[in-house]
Amino acid sequence: MESLFKAYSNFSDDYDEEDEPKPKRLALSSSPSKRPEELERFKFKPNFRPSHYPYLNSQPQEGIMVPGRYVSKRERALLSSAPASRAPESFFDPSLQSSPDSDLPRDILSQLRSRAKDYLQQGLMPKRISATLDCHRKSVNAVQWSPSHAHLLASAAMDHTICIWNVWSTGEKLAFKSSFHNAAVKDVQWSQQGLSILSCGYDCASRLIDVEKGTEVGVFKEDQGVAVVKFHPNNPSLFLSGGLKGSLRMWDMRIGKMVNKYNRRLGPILDVEFTPNSNQFISSSDVSASNSSESSIIVWDVTREVPLSYQVYIEAYTCPSVRCHPFDPAFIAQSNGGYIAIFSLNPPFKLDKYKRYESHGVSGFPIKCNFSLDAKQIISGSSDGYIYFYDYKSSLLIHKLKASEQACVDVAIHPILPNVIASCSWNGKISVFE
């Protein structure tokens, strides 16, 4: 994200809009001075094809495109003639390969540049809908902004598809549509570097997709439907998956295999969240089948694969969303009791019984919540179709915004613009507010 800030701030403060030059093109990857040496092929199951992304610390293989290395005309011809591993219904817009700011309106570019110089503006609230994105035929489960390409938004839906949106494009906003999953897609996550996404769903698999090429480059099969995935904060070649049979697994994308497994006889996993120090993670599960709430929220030790505490939230409600505060030792959980609870992130991870955020509704929907960029607000979807804004310190409702006629399921705060928020709805609509 810092490189994006630098790129947008490399403009003079007194530029003339009439004489404004064409926006500087951002390189998707750096060019190494020497061509990397080639090693022998990986030895694992053939359903996983090693990625060319820079965060995979493996050396390149023969025939694998590595960003930045020289590719001869003959090799390009051979690669272009090779069949692409694209799903039959996949759609890819080649303009996605262009510079992140090449198709943004001038006012959005101006905001990005000003935000690059003043990262945390205070008190900004979204006031109007700037874009409505309509392609999914069923409810949308998750939306997320790209951390490296400020104009791109990913969405995952019950209609088996994943969409990448060029939100502020003056032309076609749908840049990529994929049907690699053959069942409902529950979650989608952007990689920390490059144009790739990780998705999961009811087809018992997590899938790594190269958005730039429109191809699937990794498949991680399980014996359960997968409800949530999260990249490890400090090691982007690792990710955590939570499934419908209660199993939590850590995967290494370099070898295409599971490296850790966390077992506690849990119900279906609803959400997971790494703590800021990345040494622990928090899981939320549906424990209604066992009629016991002591394991609904568990704090785990990542390396030892053991729970540090499993009596964190003892009220008889499940929690479809958990989020850590980026600065304070605290985390929040969206409760099906119709409120957001807050907990200490220090052992024994106690619930704050005197503070809760409770003007919105949940009503059994998988409603998610999040922190604003400056972490002074808590933002939540709601079963009544509104987005609710709470003051983090006082827990008072300070603003609400109509997002949809049906339940607003997820809210995603833009990683650069604090007053830009994307929301998705139970009716398949996606709205962007600013």
KOLKENU-596205 format. One record per residue (C-alpha): residue number from 1; residue in one letter; x, y, z. Coordinates in steps of 0.05 Angstrom, whole numbers. Each point is the difference from the previous one (the first is absolute). Example, Ala and Ser with C-alpha at 12.3 -4.5 7.8 and 13.67 -1.06 7.14 Angstrom:
2
<resi:1, resn:a, xx:246, yy:-90, zz:156> .
<resi:2, resn:s, xx:27, yy:69, zz:-13> .
This chain:
434
<resi:1, resn:m, xx:0, yy:0, zz:0> .
<resi:2, resn:e, xx:59, yy:47, zz:14> .
<resi:3, resn:s, xx:22, yy:-6, zz:-72> .
<resi:4, resn:l, xx:-69, yy:19, zz:-22> .
<resi:5, resn:f, xx:2, yy:61, zz:45> .
<resi:6, resn:k, xx:67, yy:20, zz:-29> .
<resi:7, resn:a, xx:-25, yy:-9, zz:-71> .
<resi:8, resn:y, xx:-61, yy:44, zz:11> .
<resi:9, resn:s, xx:40, yy:53, zz:38> .
<resi:10, resn:n, xx:51, yy:9, zz:-56> .
<resi:11, resn:f, xx:-40, yy:57, zz:-28> .
<resi:12, resn:s, xx:13, yy:74, zz:10> .
<resi:13, resn:d, xx:-47, yy:36, zz:47> .
<resi:14, resn:d, xx:-9, yy:57, zz:-49> .
<resi:15, resn:y, xx:-14, yy:-40, zz:-63> .
<resi:16, resn:d, xx:-46, yy:29, zz:-53> .
<resi:17, resn:e, xx:-58, yy:-48, zz:-16> .
<resi:18, resn:e, xx:-2, yy:23, zz:-72> .
<resi:19, resn:d, xx:73, yy:-15, zz:-10> .
<resi:20, resn:e, xx:0, yy:-62, zz:44> .
<resi:21, resn:p, xx:43, yy:-55, zz:-29> .
<resi:22, resn:k, xx:-24, yy:-70, zz:-9> .
<resi:23, resn:p, xx:1, yy:-36, zz:68> .
<resi:24, resn:k, xx:65, yy:-36, zz:14> .
<resi:25, resn:r, xx:-5, yy:-74, zz:-15> .
<resi:26, resn:l, xx:13, yy:-44, zz:61> .
<resi:27, resn:a, xx:42, yy:-62, zz:-10> .
<resi:28, resn:l, xx:-32, yy:-63, zz:26> .
<resi:29, resn:s, xx:67, yy:-29, zz:21> .
<resi:30, resn:s, xx:72, yy:21, zz:5> .
<resi:31, resn:s, xx:51, yy:-24, zz:-52> .
<resi:32, resn:p, xx:58, yy:-39, zz:29> .
<resi:33, resn:s, xx:69, yy:15, zz:-26> .
<resi:34, resn:k, xx:15, yy:-73, zz:-14> .
<resi:35, resn:r, xx:-41, yy:-57, zz:-27> .
<resi:36, resn:p, xx:-15, yy:-48, zz:58> .
<resi:37, resn:e, xx:28, yy:-70, zz:-2> .
<resi:38, resn:e, xx:-47, yy:-57, zz:-13> .
<resi:39, resn:l, xx:-9, yy:-57, zz:48> .
<resi:40, resn:e, xx:-31, yy:-68, zz:-5> .
<resi:41, resn:r, xx:-75, yy:-9, zz:-2> .
<resi:42, resn:f, xx:-41, yy:-1, zz:63> .
<resi:43, resn:k, xx:-20, yy:-70, zz:23> .
<resi:44, resn:f, xx:-73, yy:2, zz:22> .
<resi:45, resn:k, xx:-69, yy:-14, zz:-27> .
<resi:46, resn:p, xx:-12, yy:22, zz:-71> .
<resi:47, resn:n, xx:-65, yy:37, zz:16> .
<resi:48, resn:f, xx:43, yy:57, zz:29> .
<resi:49, resn:r, xx:37, yy:41, zz:-51> .
<resi:50, resn:p, xx:55, yy:44, zz:31> .
<resi:51, resn:s, xx:-14, yy:74, zz:-6> .
<resi:52, resn:h, xx:45, yy:52, zz:-31> .
<resi:53, resn:y, xx:-16, yy:51, zz:54> .
<resi:54, resn:p, xx:59, yy:33, zz:36> .
<resi:55, resn:y, xx:-24, yy:-18, zz:70> .
<resi:56, resn:l, xx:10, yy:-74, zz:-14> .
<resi:57, resn:n, xx:73, yy:-8, zz:21> .
<resi:58, resn:s, xx:12, yy:-59, zz:-46> .
<resi:59, resn:q, xx:46, yy:8, zz:-60> .
<resi:60, resn:p, xx:-32, yy:1, zz:-69> .
<resi:61, resn:q, xx:-11, yy:-62, zz:-40> .
<resi:62, resn:e, xx:8, yy:-11, zz:-74> .
<resi:63, resn:g, xx:-61, yy:26, zz:-37> .
<resi:64, resn:i, xx:-24, yy:43, zz:58> .
<resi:65, resn:m, xx:-7, yy:74, zz:-14> .
<resi:66, resn:v, xx:38, yy:40, zz:52> .
<resi:67, resn:p, xx:-16, yy:75, zz:3> .
<resi:68, resn:g, xx:61, yy:41, zz:-19> .
<resi:69, resn:r, xx:42, yy:-53, zz:-35> .
<resi:70, resn:y, xx:16, yy:5, zz:-74> .
<resi:71, resn:v, xx:-46, yy:-41, zz:-45> .
<resi:72, resn:s, xx:21, yy:-12, zz:-72> .
<resi:73, resn:k, xx:-47, yy:6, zz:-59> .
<resi:74, resn:r, xx:3, yy:-75, zz:-11> .
<resi:75, resn:e, xx:-19, yy:-14, zz:72> .
<resi:76, resn:r, xx:-57, yy:50, zz:-4> .
<resi:77, resn:a, xx:-27, yy:-35, zz:-62> .
<resi:78, resn:l, xx:3, yy:-67, zz:35> .
<resi:79, resn:l, xx:-36, yy:27, zz:61> .
<resi:80, resn:s, xx:-54, yy:34, zz:-40> .
<resi:81, resn:s, xx:-14, yy:-64, zz:-37> .
<resi:82, resn:a, xx:-7, yy:-41, zz:64> .
<resi:83, resn:p, xx:-71, yy:-14, zz:23> .
<resi:84, resn:a, xx:-23, yy:44, zz:58> .
<resi:85, resn:s, xx:-28, yy:-33, zz:62> .
<resi:86, resn:r, xx:-61, yy:44, zz:1> .
<resi:87, resn:a, xx:-69, yy:-21, zz:20> .
<resi:88, resn:p, xx:-50, yy:-1, zz:-57> .
<resi:89, resn:e, xx:-40, yy:58, zz:27> .
<resi:90, resn:s, xx:59, yy:43, zz:21> .
<resi:91, resn:f, xx:3, yy:71, zz:-25> .
<resi:92, resn:f, xx:64, yy:41, zz:-1> .
<resi:93, resn:d, xx:10, yy:72, zz:-21> .
<resi:94, resn:p, xx:71, yy:12, zz:-27> .
<resi:95, resn:s, xx:-3, yy:72, zz:23> .
<resi:96, resn:l, xx:11, yy:-27, zz:70> .
<resi:97, resn:q, xx:74, yy:-5, zz:-17> .
<resi:98, resn:s, xx:4, yy:75, zz:-8> .
<resi:99, resn:s, xx:25, yy:50, zz:51> .
<resi:100, resn:p, xx:-43, yy:4, zz:63> .
<resi:101, resn:d, xx:-13, yy:74, zz:-12> .
<resi:102, resn:s, xx:-8, yy:-2, zz:-76> .
<resi:103, resn:d, xx:-76, yy:-3, zz:1> .
<resi:104, resn:l, xx:-18, yy:39, zz:63> .
<resi:105, resn:p, xx:-41, yy:64, zz:-2> .
<resi:106, resn:r, xx:38, yy:63, zz:14> .
<resi:107, resn:d, xx:-35, yy:14, zz:66> .
<resi:108, resn:i, xx:17, yy:-69, zz:26> .
<resi:109, resn:l, xx:73, yy:9, zz:-22> .
<resi:110, resn:s, xx:1, yy:66, zz:37> .
<resi:111, resn:q, xx:-26, yy:-33, zz:64> .
<resi:112, resn:l, xx:52, yy:-56, zz:-5> .
<resi:113, resn:r, xx:56, yy:51, zz:-8> .
<resi:114, resn:s, xx:-24, yy:41, zz:59> .
<resi:115, resn:r, xx:-8, yy:-63, zz:42> .
<resi:116, resn:a, xx:72, yy:-19, zz:-17> .
<resi:117, resn:k, xx:23, yy:64, zz:33> .
<resi:118, resn:d, xx:-48, yy:-3, zz:60> .
<resi:119, resn:y, xx:-13, yy:-73, zz:15> .
<resi:120, resn:l, xx:-49, yy:7, zz:58> .
<resi:121, resn:q, xx:-51, yy:54, zz:-11> .
<resi:122, resn:q, xx:-49, yy:5, zz:57> .
<resi:123, resn:g, xx:-75, yy:0, zz:3> .
<resi:124, resn:l, xx:-15, yy:-19, zz:-73> .
<resi:125, resn:m, xx:-66, yy:-36, zz:-12> .
<resi:126, resn:p, xx:-28, yy:-29, zz:-64> .
<resi:127, resn:k, xx:-62, yy:39, zz:-22> .
<resi:128, resn:r, xx:-22, yy:-25, zz:-68> .
<resi:129, resn:i, xx:2, yy:-60, zz:-46> .
<resi:130, resn:s, xx:55, yy:9, zz:-51> .
<resi:131, resn:a, xx:-7, yy:-68, zz:-35> .
<resi:132, resn:t, xx:-50, yy:-57, zz:-3> .
<resi:133, resn:l, xx:28, yy:-67, zz:-23> .
<resi:134, resn:d, xx:-51, yy:-51, zz:-24> .
<resi:135, resn:c, xx:22, yy:-67, zz:-29> .
<resi:136, resn:h, xx:-11, yy:-53, zz:53> .
<resi:137, resn:r, xx:-66, yy:-38, zz:-4> .
<resi:138, resn:k, xx:-1, yy:-21, zz:74> .
<resi:139, resn:s, xx:23, yy:29, zz:66> .
<resi:140, resn:v, xx:71, yy:26, zz:6> .
<resi:141, resn:n, xx:38, yy:-28, zz:60> .
<resi:142, resn:a, xx:63, yy:43, zz:0> .
<resi:143, resn:v, xx:32, yy:61, zz:-31> .
<resi:144, resn:q, xx:72, yy:24, zz:6> .
<resi:145, resn:w, xx:42, yy:57, zz:-29> .
<resi:146, resn:s, xx:67, yy:-16, zz:-31> .
<resi:147, resn:p, xx:57, yy:25, zz:45> .
<resi:148, resn:s, xx:46, yy:12, zz:-60> .
<resi:149, resn:h, xx:-48, yy:24, zz:-54> .
<resi:150, resn:a, xx:-45, yy:54, zz:29> .
<resi:151, resn:h, xx:-54, yy:-5, zz:-53> .
<resi:152, resn:l, xx:-14, yy:-74, zz:4> .
<resi:153, resn:l, xx:-54, yy:-34, zz:43> .
<resi:154, resn:a, xx:-10, yy:-75, zz:7> .
<resi:155, resn:s, xx:-67, yy:-34, zz:16> .
<resi:156, resn:a, xx:-21, yy:-72, zz:14> .
<resi:157, resn:a, xx:-72, yy:-24, zz:-6> .
<resi:158, resn:m, xx:-47, yy:-59, zz:7> .
<resi:159, resn:d, xx:-7, yy:-5, zz:-76> .
<resi:160, resn:h, xx:68, yy:-36, zz:-2> .
<resi:161, resn:t, xx:36, yy:61, zz:-29> .
<resi:162, resn:i, xx:55, yy:49, zz:19> .
<resi:163, resn:c, xx:1, yy:69, zz:-31> .
<resi:164, resn:i, xx:54, yy:53, zz:-4> .
<resi:165, resn:w, xx:-26, yy:70, zz:-9> .
<resi:166, resn:n, xx:36, yy:60, zz:-29> .
<resi:167, resn:v, xx:-44, yy:44, zz:43> .
<resi:168, resn:w, xx:13, yy:69, zz:-28> .
<resi:169, resn:s, xx:8, yy:-20, zz:-73> .
<resi:170, resn:t, xx:-36, yy:45, zz:-49> .
<resi:171, resn:g, xx:-13, yy:-61, zz:-43> .
<resi:172, resn:e, xx:-14, yy:-72, zz:20> .
<resi:173, resn:k, xx:7, yy:-8, zz:75> .
<resi:174, resn:l, xx:2, yy:-76, zz:0> .
<resi:175, resn:a, xx:73, yy:-17, zz:-13> .
<resi:176, resn:f, xx:0, yy:-74, zz:17> .
<resi:177, resn:k, xx:-52, yy:-54, zz:13> .
<resi:178, resn:s, xx:18, yy:-71, zz:19> .
<resi:179, resn:s, xx:-38, yy:-64, zz:10> .
<resi:180, resn:f, xx:57, yy:-44, zz:23> .
<resi:181, resn:h, xx:-42, yy:-21, zz:60> .
<resi:182, resn:n, xx:-58, yy:-47, zz:-14> .
<resi:183, resn:a, xx:-38, yy:18, zz:64> .
<resi:184, resn:a, xx:-13, yy:63, zz:41> .
<resi:185, resn:v, xx:61, yy:43, zz:14> .
<resi:186, resn:k, xx:4, yy:22, zz:72> .
<resi:187, resn:d, xx:62, yy:44, zz:5> .
<resi:188, resn:v, xx:52, yy:35, zz:-42> .
<resi:189, resn:q, xx:67, yy:31, zz:20> .
<resi:190, resn:w, xx:50, yy:42, zz:-40> .
<resi:191, resn:s, xx:72, yy:-20, zz:4> .
<resi:192, resn:q, xx:45, yy:51, zz:33> .
<resi:193, resn:q, xx:40, yy:7, zz:-65> .
<resi:194, resn:g, xx:-23, yy:-2, zz:-71> .
<resi:195, resn:l, xx:-64, yy:-16, zz:-37> .
<resi:196, resn:s, xx:-21, yy:-65, zz:32> .
<resi:197, resn:i, xx:-57, yy:-21, zz:45> .
<resi:198, resn:l, xx:-14, yy:-59, zz:46> .
<resi:199, resn:s, xx:-72, yy:-25, zz:3> .
<resi:200, resn:c, xx:-37, yy:-56, zz:35> .
<resi:201, resn:g, xx:-69, yy:-32, zz:-2> .
<resi:202, resn:y, xx:-47, yy:-58, zz:7> .
<resi:203, resn:d, xx:37, yy:-40, zz:-53> .
<resi:204, resn:c, xx:49, yy:-22, zz:54> .
<resi:205, resn:a, xx:59, yy:40, zz:-28> .
<resi:206, resn:s, xx:39, yy:64, zz:7> .
<resi:207, resn:r, xx:25, yy:27, zz:-67> .
<resi:208, resn:l, xx:56, yy:48, zz:-18> .
<resi:209, resn:i, xx:-17, yy:39, zz:-62> .
<resi:210, resn:d, xx:45, yy:44, zz:-43> .
<resi:211, resn:v, xx:-47, yy:58, zz:-17> .
<resi:212, resn:e, xx:48, yy:31, zz:-50> .
<resi:213, resn:k, xx:2, yy:-63, zz:-43> .
<resi:214, resn:g, xx:-69, yy:-27, zz:18> .
<resi:215, resn:t, xx:27, yy:-68, zz:21> .
<resi:216, resn:e, xx:-3, yy:-44, zz:60> .
<resi:217, resn:v, xx:70, yy:-15, zz:27> .
<resi:218, resn:g, xx:-14, yy:-38, zz:64> .
<resi:219, resn:v, xx:-53, yy:-46, zz:29> .
<resi:220, resn:f, xx:-1, yy:-22, zz:73> .
<resi:221, resn:k, xx:-51, yy:-55, zz:9> .
<resi:222, resn:e, xx:-32, yy:-19, zz:66> .
<resi:223, resn:d, xx:-52, yy:-49, zz:27> .
<resi:224, resn:q, xx:-46, yy:57, zz:19> .
<resi:225, resn:g, xx:-31, yy:62, zz:-28> .
<resi:226, resn:v, xx:45, yy:60, zz:14> .
<resi:227, resn:a, xx:-33, yy:62, zz:29> .
<resi:228, resn:v, xx:58, yy:48, zz:12> .
<resi:229, resn:v, xx:72, yy:11, zz:-20> .
<resi:230, resn:k, xx:53, yy:49, zz:26> .
<resi:231, resn:f, xx:71, yy:13, zz:-22> .
<resi:232, resn:h, xx:53, yy:-1, zz:55> .
<resi:233, resn:p, xx:19, yy:73, zz:13> .
<resi:234, resn:n, xx:75, yy:-12, zz:1> .
<resi:235, resn:n, xx:7, yy:-58, zz:-48> .
<resi:236, resn:p, xx:-44, yy:9, zz:-62> .
<resi:237, resn:s, xx:17, yy:-70, zz:-25> .
<resi:238, resn:l, xx:-42, yy:-27, zz:59> .
<resi:239, resn:f, xx:-75, yy:4, zz:9> .
<resi:240, resn:l, xx:-51, yy:-26, zz:50> .
<resi:241, resn:s, xx:-65, yy:-33, zz:-19> .
<resi:242, resn:g, xx:-61, yy:-15, zz:42> .
<resi:243, resn:g, xx:-51, yy:-53, zz:-21> .
<resi:244, resn:l, xx:-71, yy:-23, zz:11> .
<resi:245, resn:k, xx:22, yy:-61, zz:39> .
<resi:246, resn:g, xx:37, yy:43, zz:51> .
<resi:247, resn:s, xx:70, yy:-12, zz:-25> .
<resi:248, resn:l, xx:52, yy:56, zz:-3> .
<resi:249, resn:r, xx:60, yy:-11, zz:-45> .
<resi:250, resn:m, xx:63, yy:39, zz:-17> .
<resi:251, resn:w, xx:23, yy:-8, zz:-73> .
<resi:252, resn:d, xx:67, yy:14, zz:-32> .
<resi:253, resn:m, xx:-10, yy:21, zz:-72> .
<resi:254, resn:r, xx:73, yy:-14, zz:-18> .
<resi:255, resn:i, xx:-11, yy:-75, zz:8> .
<resi:256, resn:g, xx:-76, yy:-3, zz:-8> .
<resi:257, resn:k, xx:-9, yy:-37, zz:66> .
<resi:258, resn:m, xx:-29, yy:9, zz:69> .
<resi:259, resn:v, xx:54, yy:15, zz:53> .
<resi:260, resn:n, xx:-42, yy:10, zz:63> .
<resi:261, resn:k, xx:-67, yy:-25, zz:24> .
<resi:262, resn:y, xx:-40, yy:28, zz:59> .
<resi:263, resn:n, xx:-51, yy:-48, zz:30> .
<resi:264, resn:r, xx:-50, yy:12, zz:57> .
<resi:265, resn:r, xx:-64, yy:-36, zz:-21> .
<resi:266, resn:l, xx:-30, yy:65, zz:-25> .
<resi:267, resn:g, xx:-62, yy:14, zz:-40> .
<resi:268, resn:p, xx:3, yy:34, zz:-68> .
<resi:269, resn:i, xx:52, yy:55, zz:-1> .
<resi:270, resn:l, xx:-32, yy:69, zz:-11> .
<resi:271, resn:d, xx:61, yy:46, zz:0> .
<resi:272, resn:v, xx:75, yy:3, zz:17> .
<resi:273, resn:e, xx:45, yy:60, zz:15> .
<resi:274, resn:f, xx:75, yy:5, zz:12> .
<resi:275, resn:t, xx:21, yy:43, zz:59> .
<resi:276, resn:p, xx:45, yy:60, zz:-16> .
<resi:277, resn:n, xx:63, yy:-37, zz:23> .
<resi:278, resn:s, xx:-20, yy:-60, zz:-45> .
<resi:279, resn:n, xx:19, yy:-49, zz:56> .
<resi:280, resn:q, xx:-72, yy:-16, zz:14> .
<resi:281, resn:f, xx:-66, yy:-2, zz:-37> .
<resi:282, resn:i, xx:-72, yy:2, zz:22> .
<resi:283, resn:s, xx:-53, yy:-48, zz:-26> .
<resi:284, resn:s, xx:-75, yy:5, zz:4> .
<resi:285, resn:s, xx:-43, yy:-61, zz:-9> .
<resi:286, resn:d, xx:-73, yy:-22, zz:1> .
<resi:287, resn:v, xx:-8, yy:-42, zz:63> .
<resi:288, resn:s, xx:-76, yy:-4, zz:1> .
<resi:289, resn:a, xx:2, yy:-75, zz:-15> .
<resi:290, resn:s, xx:38, yy:-15, zz:64> .
<resi:291, resn:n, xx:-44, yy:48, zz:42> .
<resi:292, resn:s, xx:63, yy:30, zz:30> .
<resi:293, resn:s, xx:26, yy:70, zz:-12> .
<resi:294, resn:e, xx:68, yy:-6, zz:35> .
<resi:295, resn:s, xx:35, yy:-15, zz:-67> .
<resi:296, resn:s, xx:-35, yy:51, zz:-44> .
<resi:297, resn:i, xx:62, yy:45, zz:2> .
<resi:298, resn:i, xx:69, yy:-30, zz:10> .
<resi:299, resn:v, xx:69, yy:33, zz:0> .
<resi:300, resn:w, xx:53, yy:-46, zz:-30> .
<resi:301, resn:d, xx:75, yy:-3, zz:2> .
<resi:302, resn:v, xx:22, yy:-3, zz:-73> .
<resi:303, resn:t, xx:63, yy:-42, zz:8> .
<resi:304, resn:r, xx:-19, yy:-46, zz:57> .
<resi:305, resn:e, xx:-69, yy:-15, zz:-30> .
<resi:306, resn:v, xx:-33, yy:5, zz:68> .
<resi:307, resn:p, xx:-56, yy:45, zz:27> .
<resi:308, resn:l, xx:22, yy:54, zz:48> .
<resi:309, resn:s, xx:-71, yy:12, zz:24> .
<resi:310, resn:y, xx:-66, yy:-31, zz:-18> .
<resi:311, resn:q, xx:-46, yy:34, zz:50> .
<resi:312, resn:v, xx:3, yy:69, zz:-30> .
<resi:313, resn:y, xx:-73, yy:10, zz:-16> .
<resi:314, resn:i, xx:-48, yy:-40, zz:42> .
<resi:315, resn:e, xx:-66, yy:32, zz:-22> .
<resi:316, resn:a, xx:-46, yy:-46, zz:-40> .
<resi:317, resn:y, xx:12, yy:34, zz:-68> .
<resi:318, resn:t, xx:44, yy:-15, zz:-59> .
<resi:319, resn:c, xx:44, yy:54, zz:-31> .
<resi:320, resn:p, xx:4, yy:4, zz:-77> .
<resi:321, resn:s, xx:57, yy:51, zz:0> .
<resi:322, resn:v, xx:62, yy:15, zz:43> .
<resi:323, resn:r, xx:49, yy:58, zz:-12> .
<resi:324, resn:c, xx:62, yy:24, zz:38> .
<resi:325, resn:h, xx:12, yy:72, zz:16> .
<resi:326, resn:p, xx:62, yy:22, zz:-40> .
<resi:327, resn:f, xx:30, yy:39, zz:59> .
<resi:328, resn:d, xx:-32, yy:-17, zz:66> .
<resi:329, resn:p, xx:4, yy:-70, zz:33> .
<resi:330, resn:a, xx:-74, yy:-14, zz:-14> .
<resi:331, resn:f, xx:-44, yy:-37, zz:-49> .
<resi:332, resn:i, xx:-74, yy:3, zz:-17> .
<resi:333, resn:a, xx:-50, yy:-54, zz:-18> .
<resi:334, resn:q, xx:-66, yy:8, zz:-36> .
<resi:335, resn:s, xx:-50, yy:-38, zz:42> .
<resi:336, resn:n, xx:-66, yy:-31, zz:-23> .
<resi:337, resn:g, xx:-27, yy:31, zz:64> .
<resi:338, resn:g, xx:-7, yy:64, zz:-41> .
<resi:339, resn:y, xx:62, yy:37, zz:23> .
<resi:340, resn:i, xx:75, yy:4, zz:-7> .
<resi:341, resn:a, xx:39, yy:-23, zz:61> .
<resi:342, resn:i, xx:70, yy:23, zz:17> .
<resi:343, resn:f, xx:55, yy:-42, zz:34> .
<resi:344, resn:s, xx:70, yy:10, zz:27> .
<resi:345, resn:l, xx:55, yy:-29, zz:-42> .
<resi:346, resn:n, xx:42, yy:-13, zz:61> .
<resi:347, resn:p, xx:-9, yy:-66, zz:39> .
<resi:348, resn:p, xx:-50, yy:-20, zz:25> .
<resi:349, resn:f, xx:-35, yy:37, zz:-58> .
<resi:350, resn:k, xx:-58, yy:26, zz:41> .
<resi:351, resn:l, xx:-65, yy:26, zz:-27> .
<resi:352, resn:d, xx:-14, yy:73, zz:16> .
<resi:353, resn:k, xx:-69, yy:-6, zz:32> .
<resi:354, resn:y, xx:-10, yy:75, zz:3> .
<resi:355, resn:k, xx:9, yy:17, zz:-73> .
<resi:356, resn:r, xx:-37, yy:-25, zz:-62> .
<resi:357, resn:y, xx:-21, yy:28, zz:-67> .
<resi:358, resn:e, xx:-74, yy:-16, zz:-9> .
<resi:359, resn:s, xx:-43, yy:44, zz:-45> .
<resi:360, resn:h, xx:5, yy:-45, zz:-62> .
<resi:361, resn:g, xx:-32, yy:-68, zz:-13> .
<resi:362, resn:v, xx:28, yy:-69, zz:-16> .
<resi:363, resn:s, xx:-61, yy:-46, zz:-1> .
<resi:364, resn:g, xx:40, yy:-62, zz:-19> .
<resi:365, resn:f, xx:35, yy:31, zz:-62> .
<resi:366, resn:p, xx:76, yy:-7, zz:-6> .
<resi:367, resn:i, xx:9, yy:75, zz:14> .
<resi:368, resn:k, xx:72, yy:24, zz:3> .
<resi:369, resn:c, xx:32, yy:59, zz:33> .
<resi:370, resn:n, xx:66, yy:37, zz:-5> .
<resi:371, resn:f, xx:42, yy:58, zz:26> .
<resi:372, resn:s, xx:9, yy:66, zz:-37> .
<resi:373, resn:l, xx:70, yy:18, zz:-25> .
<resi:374, resn:d, xx:16, yy:41, zz:61> .
<resi:375, resn:a, xx:-35, yy:-52, zz:44> .
<resi:376, resn:k, xx:-42, yy:53, zz:33> .
<resi:377, resn:q, xx:-64, yy:-29, zz:-28> .
<resi:378, resn:i, xx:-32, yy:-69, zz:-4> .
<resi:379, resn:i, xx:-39, yy:-11, zz:-64> .
<resi:380, resn:s, xx:-52, yy:-55, zz:-7> .
<resi:381, resn:g, xx:-50, yy:-26, zz:-49> .
<resi:382, resn:s, xx:-70, yy:-14, zz:23> .
<resi:383, resn:s, xx:-61, yy:-44, zz:-14> .
<resi:384, resn:d, xx:-41, yy:63, zz:-16> .
<resi:385, resn:g, xx:45, yy:18, zz:-59> .
<resi:386, resn:y, xx:36, yy:58, zz:34> .
<resi:387, resn:i, xx:74, yy:12, zz:16> .
<resi:388, resn:y, xx:10, yy:20, zz:72> .
<resi:389, resn:f, xx:58, yy:43, zz:26> .
<resi:390, resn:y, xx:18, yy:-2, zz:74> .
<resi:391, resn:d, xx:50, yy:40, zz:40> .
<resi:392, resn:y, xx:52, yy:-50, zz:24> .
<resi:393, resn:k, xx:12, yy:33, zz:68> .
<resi:394, resn:s, xx:-71, yy:18, zz:20> .
<resi:395, resn:s, xx:-37, yy:-55, zz:-39> .
<resi:396, resn:l, xx:-51, yy:52, zz:-21> .
<resi:397, resn:l, xx:-33, yy:-2, zz:-69> .
<resi:398, resn:i, xx:25, yy:60, zz:-39> .
<resi:399, resn:h, xx:-24, yy:-13, zz:-71> .
<resi:400, resn:k, xx:-40, yy:-50, zz:-43> .
<resi:401, resn:l, xx:-7, yy:-7, zz:-75> .
<resi:402, resn:k, xx:-51, yy:-36, zz:-42> .
<resi:403, resn:a, xx:36, yy:-52, zz:-42> .
<resi:404, resn:s, xx:-52, yy:-50, zz:-25> .
<resi:405, resn:e, xx:-72, yy:-22, zz:4> .
<resi:406, resn:q, xx:23, yy:-66, zz:30> .
<resi:407, resn:a, xx:52, yy:-18, zz:52> .
<resi:408, resn:c, xx:68, yy:34, zz:-7> .
<resi:409, resn:v, xx:48, yy:-58, zz:10> .
<resi:410, resn:d, xx:70, yy:27, zz:-5> .
<resi:411, resn:v, xx:35, yy:68, zz:1> .
<resi:412, resn:a, xx:70, yy:13, zz:-27> .
<resi:413, resn:i, xx:37, yy:65, zz:16> .
<resi:414, resn:h, xx:45, yy:26, zz:-56> .
<resi:415, resn:p, xx:74, yy:-9, zz:19> .
<resi:416, resn:i, xx:17, yy:72, zz:-20> .
<resi:417, resn:l, xx:-63, yy:42, zz:0> .
<resi:418, resn:p, xx:-33, yy:0, zz:69> .
<resi:419, resn:n, xx:-66, yy:26, zz:-26> .
<resi:420, resn:v, xx:-8, yy:-55, zz:-53> .
<resi:421, resn:i, xx:-37, yy:-63, zz:21> .
<resi:422, resn:a, xx:-26, yy:-59, zz:-40> .
<resi:423, resn:s, xx:-58, yy:-42, zz:24> .
<resi:424, resn:c, xx:-33, yy:-63, zz:-26> .
<resi:425, resn:s, xx:-71, yy:-24, zz:9> .
<resi:426, resn:w, xx:-42, yy:-62, zz:7> .
<resi:427, resn:n, xx:-34, yy:17, zz:-66> .
<resi:428, resn:g, xx:66, yy:-1, zz:-39> .
<resi:429, resn:k, xx:11, yy:75, zz:-5> .
<resi:430, resn:i, xx:67, yy:34, zz:14> .
<resi:431, resn:s, xx:1, yy:74, zz:18> .
<resi:432, resn:v, xx:60, yy:47, zz:6> .
<resi:433, resn:f, xx:-9, yy:62, zz:43> .
<resi:434, resn:e, xx:43, yy:62, zz:6> .
